[in-house]
Amino acid sequence: MAKPFADHRDAALALLTKGVELREKEGNFLGGIAYRQDAMSEKQANWLRILLERHGLPALQDGGARVG
């Protein structure tokens, strides 16, 4: 089993570079959070979790996303 992502930025970059088919809205979202250093909203964290699961990538460590 793959090691969970410790940071939401690393998880977003992995999705962007994995070569999976993303919708434009998903790509825009991932690009934004890959750049973003501050905390995400709970809604953003949930969408990231869904995308990681959908594309077969590891989850965020301990929920992983800094939510603020």
N, C-alpha and C positions, 0 to 999 in steps of 0.2 A: 504494500500500500504506500502511496506517495505521501510525502511529508506535507502537513497542512501549511497554508500560507500564514505567515506571522503578520503581514501588513496588507491592507486593502490595495495599496499601489502595486505591489508585486503580483497580486492576484489579477488585477486589471490588465497589467502588461502581459501576463501569461495568456490571458484570453485573446488579447489583440495579436499576439505573435504566434499563436498555436496554428493558425491557418484554417480556423473553422469559419463557416459561413455565418456572418453576423448581419442583422438588419442595420440599416443606417442609424436608427435611434439607439440601438445597442452599442454600436461603435462610437457614437458621440458621447454616450454616457460613460463608457469605459475610458475613452481618451480624457474626459474631464476628471474622473476620479484617479486616474494614473498620475495626473499632474498635481492634483490637489493634496496638500500636506495636512490640512485640518480635518476635523472629524466629519463623517458623513451623517446624514439623517438616517433614522431607522428605516424609512422607505428605501433609501438608496442601498443600505446594507442588505436588506431583504432581496432586492433585485440582483445584487451582486451574488448572493448565495444561490439564487435560482439559476443564474447564468453559469456559475461554476459547476453546479450539479448537472445541468442540461448538457454541458460540453465535456463531461467526464474528468474534470479537474478536481484536485483536493479541496476540501472546505477551508474556511478561515479558522485558524487556530483559536480555540476558546471563544468562538464567535468572531474573533479577529478584527472586526471593524471598529474603529474608534467612532462611537456615535456621540453626537453632541447636540 
